[in-house]
Amino acid sequence: MIDIKNLSFNYNKGYKALDNINANLGAGVHLLLGENGAGKTTLLHVIAGLLFAKEGSCSIDGNDISLRRPCDMSKVFFMPEDITFPAKNINDFAKIHSQFYPTFNEEIFRQNLEIFHLTGNESFSSLSLGNRKKANLAYVMALGSDVLLLDEPTNGLDINAKKELLKIMVGSLREDQTVIVSTHTVWDLKNLFESVMMLRRGNLLLSMTTEELGSKLSFMASTAPSPNALYIEQDMNGFRWIEKNIDGNETEINFSLIYSALMSNAAQNVLDALK
């Protein structure tokens, strides 16, 4: 369980990257949305114990992560968008690094490499960006850390590799793990998300399970929008819109649409419908 209370973070010169964030995240896969500069990566760094809040706190299973106790740090892993592991290949890195994670599963690691069509002996220096990302993900998904933080995990992956990552996540993750995925390419892993958080200019606009979101809002598409639409978009195929769910029939959540709505002038109307 990640418990974030009244969390604020300021960079130098007074720039407030996070402003009074409150959230509770239990087991499951959680989507973190927000525009560039919204504070997503900063929040992940704080949860990982890599940055320290100026105000408020972040705890994991009741323990303040900013204390960076070894027993707590072994429960958390943060994979940034671009990471270089200090080893010749992913097998060598796993031999050294996995000692700090008692939940690491060698069998799952091998299975993940096989799904990605890798052996783990490929030199990082000889791998393309996409294949290096696959090697890293194969290892990270086998760590079994209680809290796993992924920043744009699908960037650099081709279409098939994204499908393979989805298969790996389904096969690797335990039901009691807490996973936060920060991404702009929401469609790649959309079927995994159990809740969604939305940051805008350092403020948390939304933190809600997908079940609750789908019960309060309807995501519609047709050639003509409803007069009850809270937010509308038009493309070559017609209209897409969000309206208040009044009949209880859940529709598939369009994460891209809710993101655009909360970034628009209609944001308050949508937020009011979620109360």
N, C-alpha and C positions, 0 to 999 in steps of 0.2 A: 504494500500500500504506500503510495506517494501522497504525502499530506503537505500542501503548500498553503501557508498562512500569511496574509498581508505582506506578500513578497514584493519588494522594490529593489531595483538595481540601477545605479548610476555609473556611467563611464566618466572619464575625465571631462572637465569643463562643464559639468553639471548635466550632461545629456542623460535623460532618464530612459533607459531601454525597457524597463518593466515597471509598472505602476500599480502597486497594491493588488497583486494577483492572489486569488484564492481558488484552490481546486483540490479535489480528492480523486485519485485515480487508483482503482484496484486492478485485479487481474483482467487481462484482455488486451486487444490491439486498439490503440487510440490514435486517431488522426489529428495532427497539429497543423492548422492552416494559418495563413497570414501573409501579407504583402512583404516584399523585400524590405528589410529594416524594421519589421514589426516587433522583433524581439524573440523570434522562435529559437534561433541558435543560442542566444544568450540564456534563455530559459533551460534549454537542454544542458548547457554548461553548468548552470547552477544545480540542477538535479543531479548531475554527475559529480558534483563536488569540485569542479574545476574553476568556478567563480563563486564568490561569496556575496550573499545579499547584503545590501546596506541597511535594509529594514525588513522585518519579518523573518520567516524561517522556511526551510524545506527539510522534511524528515522522511525517511524510508523505514517502514515498520517501527515507527516511533523513535528512531534514532536520528539525531541531527547530522545530516550528511556533510556539513561544513567541517565537522571535527575530523573527517577523513580517517576514521579508525579502520585498520585493515579488515576487520570482520564485516564492516559495512561496505567498504570499497570492493570487496570480492563479490558483492551482490549486484554491482552496477557495471555496465559497459556502455560507453558512448562511441558510436562510429560516425565521425563527421563525413561530409560529402567527399572529401579528398583526403585520404590517409595513406601514409607510407610506413609500413611496418619495418623496423630495423633488423632485417634478416635477409638471407639470400633468397629464400622461398618461403611459402606459407607453412610447409612442413617443419622447417627449422624454427620458424617463429612459434608455432604451436607447441613444440617441445619445451621451449623456454617459458612462454607466457602462460600456458594453460595451468602451470603449477600454482598460479595465484587464484584459479577458479576451480574449486572442488567439484562444481557441477558440470565441468566439461565432459563431453561424451565423444570419445574417439570414434566409435562406430558411426554415429551421426555425422561426424566430420567427414569420414570416408564416403558415406552415402551422398553427402552434399557435393563433394568434389566430383563424384561419378556423374551426378545429375548435370553438373556444369561441364562435363567432359574434360576434366582436369585430373592430374595425378597428385598435385601438390608439390612436385619436384621442379616445376617450371620456374626458372629464374625470374624474379620480379622485373629485372632490367630488360628481359627479352619479351615480356608480355605487353600487349596493347592495354590501353586504359580500361577497356571493357573486361578483358580477361583478368586483369589485376583486381578489378572490382569484384569479379566472380570469386576469385581465390579468397579475398578478404571476407566476403559474405559467407562463403562455405564454412570458414572457421568461426566467425562471429555467431552464426546461427547455431553452432554446436556448443557454444560456451554454457548455455543453460542458465545464464545470470538471471536473478530474480527480476531485475529491471534492465531492459535493453532499449537504448535510445538510438534511433536511426535517422540521420539527416540526409535526405534525398537519396535513399538506397538504390533507386532504379536509374539514376543518372549514369549515362555511359553504357547502359545495357541495351542490346538490340531486342527486337520483338520477341524472339524465342527465349532469350535469356531472362526477360521479364516474366514469361510464363514459367520458366524453370525456377525462378526465385519464389514465385507464388507457391509452387509445389514444395519447395524446400521449407518455406515458412510453415505450411500446413503440417509437414512431417516432423519439423524440428521443435516447434514451440510447445511448451507444456501449458496446461490449462491455468496454472497458478502463476504464470509469468505476466509481468506488466511490460508492455511494449508501446513505445511512443514513436510514431513515424511522422516526421516533418517532411512534407513533399508538396510540390505544385502539380505533379502528374498523378492526380487522384485516382484515375481509372485503373491503373496498373494493379492495385491491391484493394480495390474498393469492396470486394466481398469479405475482406477480413476485418474491416473496421467495426468496432463495437461502440465507439463513442467518438465525438468530434469536439475539438477545442479550436477557437478562432481568436487570434490576436490581431489587434489593429493599433498601431502607434503605441505599443507597449501596454495596451489595456486588453483585458480578457473580456471579449464580447459574449462568448458562448462556451459552455462546457456542459455537454449533455450526451446521454446515450443515444445511439442511432434509433433504438426502439422508441424512446420518448420523443425524439425529433420527428420521426415518422408518424407518430400519433397526434402531433400538434400541427404539422404542416403537410400539405399535399403538393407534390411536384408533378406538374401537368405539362402536356405538349399537344398542340393541335394547330389547325390552320387559322383559328381565331381565338384570342385569349378570353378568359372569363372576366366579367366586369368586377368580380370580387378579388382579382389578382392583387397581391401585395407588392410583387415585383415581376416585371416582364422583360424578356429578351426576344429579339427577332433574328432569325437567320434565314438561309435559303429555303429551308424546309417548313418554315412557319414560325410559330411562337412557342416559347417555353416560359412557364411562369410558376410562381409560388403563391398558394392561397392557404387560408386557415382551414385546417381539417375539421370539418363539422360532423362527419358521419362515421368517423372512426376507422374507415377503410384505409389502411396504410398503402402508400405508394413507394416505389423505390426511390431512395434519397439520391438526389443529384448534387454531389458535393461541389461540383464546379458552380452550379447555380446558387447554392446557399452562400458560397464564398463571394460571388459577384454581388449578390443581394446585400450582404453585410458590408460590402465596400462601397455601396451606392447611397444615394440620398434617401432610399427607401429602407435603410437599415433599421431605423427606429420602429417602423411599422411592423417589420418582421420580428424584431425582438419583443415587441408588445404582444404579438400573437403567441409567443412562446411562454408567456407568463402564466 
